[in-house]
Amino acid sequence: MTVIEQMGASAKKASRFLINAGSSKDDALLAIAKALRANSAEIIKANDIDIENGRNAGLTESLLDRLRLTAERIEGMAVGVEQVANLADPVGRVLDGRTLKNGLKIEKVTVPMGVIGIIYEARPNVTSDAAALCLKAGSAVILRGGKEAINSNKAIANTMRNALAEVGFPEDCIGLIEDTSRQSATELMQLTEYLNVLIPRGGAGLIKSVVNNAKVPVIETGVGNCHLFVDESADIEMAKNIIFNGKTSRPSVCNALETVLIHKNIAEKALPEIKAELDKKNVEIRGCSVVKAILGDCVVEAVEEDFANEFLDYILAVKVVDDIDSALEHIAKYSTGHSECIVTSDYANAEKFTTSVDSAAVYVNASTRFTDGGEFGLGAEIGISTQKLHARGPMGLNELTSSKFIIKGNGQIR
Amino acid sequence: MTVIEQMGASAKKASRFLINAGSSKDDALLAIAKALRANSAEIIKANDIDIENGRNAGLTESLLDRLRLTAERIEGMAVGVEQVANLADPVGRVLDGRTLKNGLKIEKVTVPMGVIGIIYEARPNVTSDAAALCLKAGSAVILRGGKEAINSNKAIANTMRNALAEVGFPEDCIGLIEDTSRQSATELMQLTEYLNVLIPRGGAGLIKSVVNNAKVPVIETGVGNCHLFVDESADIEMAKNIIFNGKTSRPSVCNALETVLIHKNIAEKALPEIKAELDKKNVEIRGCSVVKAILGDCVVEAVEEDFANEFLDYILAVKVVDDIDSALEHIAKYSTGHSECIVTSDYANAEKFTTSVDSAAVYVNASTRFTDGGEFGLGAEIGISTQKLHARGPMGLNELTSSKFIIKGNGQIR
């Protein structure tokens, strides 16, 4: 058995304990929160090593900032764990049920997934966030974080494991893979005997690697090439505000706006207003030839790639389209199925857009930036699924559970 | 583009038509049923070739019987399609919804999967069954059946495609891969650009090949190493009847019983009665040493493998265990997560068993043979999922859908 196979076997064993753990899971979460606070200085010391190594390796300031832990941020992690403890238990909900003619009573009940794998990048707060959500959902978790955060992650994971032991839980409810080689990630992706689901959290490269290498069931998350269509009947002021918010309130996230499509009959009037707004944040516009003709040389000529990629930056692709059908065609071709929006005052077009666009979240007259578990009122969020199996859009605790049928009889045979 | 990539692209295009097809899907299904009846003779002629080839290839009589189509069986397929037309539309159900403080109205609505792939073996009736369910669920389907049934499948698929065209539907809502090489199956498993989900229907070998080769999301189906535990407090008469039914009513199916575990304090009394019942169908018992000591030399000594495999035959593995915890350990080790049963009159043990056993269907005092979409009242069934993601247990039309969030606002920004 390899180290990771052993972790899988231990996690599976721990997951059997969790099936019957009930509300004691909340005690364990509160113990974890307390331990994070108590070990704050130690965790920061470990984080200092990661920061030092990161600086030497030439990480950008923005990456170093994501990596950095402070007393305040660790307090935030502890509060996050406490909030998860206070959420309703997603396990044991009766989803459906009936009594059959033969007297069999059937219930469909939510149950833990079993063992959940999480692969993520250099954000050490994910270590406690993800572990807390999985624990609350009654599953053991195997974490595989990025190498840049390994010392921080080890300190956080050990803190959580010790807290589990103190309240009589198996430590292996939470496991951290300490080997940060590419090989260890691949091994986790193929741990079919032990892993019930794998959730990658990170950029397009990570997601692609998981899709190509995984043999365990995967929930794809996160890549968002989000579109907004300004319909002929749009309120230009509203469109301008939603576009500005979608593009500039936080360009690095997956629900940020990447492409604006605009109806040809409103383009000439609306584009200069939109441009003026975006200029406040120096957003670069990459436009089709019609956009360029309207806005002039300040617009960069868009190439095919500009419509296909997530910029995650102060850059926006803009294209003039003939009508809503052309907009739908464009979206069907380039969308990653995350979030799309129509700005319109036309009832039929609003309905057509929401029905026809095949994305996790489809908006009428609101910013794509709302695609978020917290904003949607789902409580904490483990990620945003862009696939269609199991969960789609923001995933909360409920999406971390499976279900089973329980059938009670008194001797029925078929 | 390869042939299969082209089929994927065509299916994806057809799936966009289906998103808006609404209740006209039922007209298409009725047209398909009518066409199956009208083309019955032609389909049987194609089937004759498969039967002839199968006989020459030395297929067993039972396989030839699965492969054979008669006017009666084709009528059954047509009736099956009509029944699907009469089911409620699984698309457009509002699963959840709320209005947020900022006035955004959020709904979670069921939507089609998109393109569904089905890989199956030599049962030509699956061709129309699966296609009808996928069509009703608003998805295009790409079928890849076994080579033994290829002539039958082509005749059935062409019949269905022509019927679609007659009612103005894209023919490519239903596609059949005519190349039955292993390579074509692998290519379908990796068609990530077009396939939203792949459902294999067949034996353990097929399922394993899909898990190992697939890059698209998969729903594993079917392998059932089903257990029954006779608790100390069991009604022996009831246990005997449920075991006989589970093992002998249809040994070749996935919900048939494969292993009986029996509490040591009831074994001596119960085993001879159970054995006498099973003798009526000449069931071979492979028992542990204690079973052998009780029942004598008529029992074959069980080896490890007997507890791990599906017999799918008139063979039953039997083991005496110390208590319910030993039974739970055994099940956790050997179960494939399909269906397990406890026969008991003890409340606490019934609750412990249903909570602790991690399978799609967990029974108290009833036969595992009930694990079936029709028996559970789910309408038609596309398969029985033994994985924990998306769907678990019998999958009906609802499990063939995904969902999306629709968010309606009046200019909200974040």
Chai-1 contact restraints between the chains, C-beta under 6 A:
chainA,res_idxA,chainB,res_idxB,connection_type,confidence,min_distance_angstrom,max_distance_angstrom,comment,restraint_id
A,L104,B,A366,contact,1.0,0.0,6.0,A-B,restraint_1
A,M113,B,K388,contact,1.0,0.0,6.0,A-B,restraint_2
A,N196,B,K388,contact,1.0,0.0,6.0,A-B,restraint_3
A,V197,B,L389,contact,1.0,0.0,6.0,A-B,restraint_4
A,K215,B,V211,contact,1.0,0.0,6.0,A-B,restraint_5
A,P217,B,L389,contact,1.0,0.0,6.0,A-B,restraint_6
A,M238,B,G411,contact,1.0,0.0,6.0,A-B,restraint_7
A,N241,B,I413,contact,1.0,0.0,6.0,A-B,restraint_8
A,I242,B,I413,contact,1.0,0.0,6.0,A-B,restraint_9
A,N245,B,I413,contact,1.0,0.0,6.0,A-B,restraint_10
A,T354,B,I406,contact,1.0,0.0,6.0,A-B,restraint_11
A,A360,B,K404,contact,1.0,0.0,6.0,A-B,restraint_12
A,A361,B,F405,contact,1.0,0.0,6.0,A-B,restraint_13
A,V362,B,I406,contact,1.0,0.0,6.0,A-B,restraint_14
A,Y363,B,I407,contact,1.0,0.0,6.0,A-B,restraint_15
A,V364,B,K408,contact,1.0,0.0,6.0,A-B,restraint_16
A,N365,B,G409,contact,1.0,0.0,6.0,A-B,restraint_17
A,N365,B,N410,contact,1.0,0.0,6.0,A-B,restraint_18
A,N365,B,G411,contact,1.0,0.0,6.0,A-B,restraint_19
A,A366,B,L104,contact,1.0,0.0,6.0,A-B,restraint_20
A,A366,B,I407,contact,1.0,0.0,6.0,A-B,restraint_21
A,A366,B,G409,contact,1.0,0.0,6.0,A-B,restraint_22
A,A366,B,Q412,contact,1.0,0.0,6.0,A-B,restraint_23
A,S367,B,I413,contact,1.0,0.0,6.0,A-B,restraint_24
A,S367,B,R414,contact,1.0,0.0,6.0,A-B,restraint_25
A,R369,B,R414,contact,1.0,0.0,6.0,A-B,restraint_26
A,F370,B,R414,contact,1.0,0.0,6.0,A-B,restraint_27
A,F376,B,I106,contact,1.0,0.0,6.0,A-B,restraint_28
A,K388,B,M113,contact,1.0,0.0,6.0,A-B,restraint_29
A,K388,B,N196,contact,1.0,0.0,6.0,A-B,restraint_30
A,K388,B,S402,contact,1.0,0.0,6.0,A-B,restraint_31
A,L389,B,V197,contact,1.0,0.0,6.0,A-B,restraint_32
A,L389,B,P217,contact,1.0,0.0,6.0,A-B,restraint_33
A,L389,B,H390,contact,1.0,0.0,6.0,A-B,restraint_34
A,H390,B,L389,contact,1.0,0.0,6.0,A-B,restraint_35
A,H390,B,H390,contact,1.0,0.0,6.0,A-B,restraint_36
A,R392,B,S402,contact,1.0,0.0,6.0,A-B,restraint_37
A,R392,B,S403,contact,1.0,0.0,6.0,A-B,restraint_38
A,G393,B,F405,contact,1.0,0.0,6.0,A-B,restraint_39
A,S402,B,K388,contact,1.0,0.0,6.0,A-B,restraint_40
A,S402,B,R392,contact,1.0,0.0,6.0,A-B,restraint_41
A,S403,B,R392,contact,1.0,0.0,6.0,A-B,restraint_42
A,K404,B,A360,contact,1.0,0.0,6.0,A-B,restraint_43
A,F405,B,A361,contact,1.0,0.0,6.0,A-B,restraint_44
A,F405,B,G393,contact,1.0,0.0,6.0,A-B,restraint_45
A,I406,B,T354,contact,1.0,0.0,6.0,A-B,restraint_46
A,I406,B,V362,contact,1.0,0.0,6.0,A-B,restraint_47
A,I407,B,Y363,contact,1.0,0.0,6.0,A-B,restraint_48
A,I407,B,A366,contact,1.0,0.0,6.0,A-B,restraint_49
A,K408,B,V364,contact,1.0,0.0,6.0,A-B,restraint_50
A,G409,B,N365,contact,1.0,0.0,6.0,A-B,restraint_51
A,G409,B,A366,contact,1.0,0.0,6.0,A-B,restraint_52
A,N410,B,N365,contact,1.0,0.0,6.0,A-B,restraint_53
A,G411,B,M238,contact,1.0,0.0,6.0,A-B,restraint_54
A,G411,B,N365,contact,1.0,0.0,6.0,A-B,restraint_55
A,Q412,B,A366,contact,1.0,0.0,6.0,A-B,restraint_56
A,I413,B,N241,contact,1.0,0.0,6.0,A-B,restraint_57
A,I413,B,I242,contact,1.0,0.0,6.0,A-B,restraint_58
A,I413,B,N245,contact,1.0,0.0,6.0,A-B,restraint_59
A,I413,B,S367,contact,1.0,0.0,6.0,A-B,restraint_60
A,R414,B,S367,contact,1.0,0.0,6.0,A-B,restraint_61
A,R414,B,R369,contact,1.0,0.0,6.0,A-B,restraint_62
A,R414,B,F370,contact,1.0,0.0,6.0,A-B,restraint_63
